[in-house]
């Protein structure tokens, strides 16, 4: 038997907000990956450093959003 969860409007709004944040971060990662793949010539160390920082930051943001989702799911 499946359990049916009932969430408040605020709970659903929070989940939607965090989901939108994750979608934006995914777009950023795709953009960064495409930009790195399309670099003409040999990328400099600074280019790779900037890309690494962007990807690291995005990974951290995704971890934070997942923690929020997990907390909200635990509050049911």
MOMOGI-V319407 format. One record per pair of residues at least 6 apart in sequence whose C-alpha atoms are under 8 Angstrom apart, sorted by the first residue. I is the first residue (numbers start at 1). J is the second residue. Records with the same first field share a line. If there is no record, write none. Layout:
# MOMOGI-V319407
I = J + J
This chain:
# MOMOGI-V319407
5 = 76
6 = 76
7 = 76
11 = 72
15 = 69 + 72
18 = 65 + 68 + 69
19 = 65
21 = 65
22 = 62 + 65
25 = 58 + 61 + 62
28 = 58
29 = 55 + 58
32 = 51 + 54 + 55
36 = 51
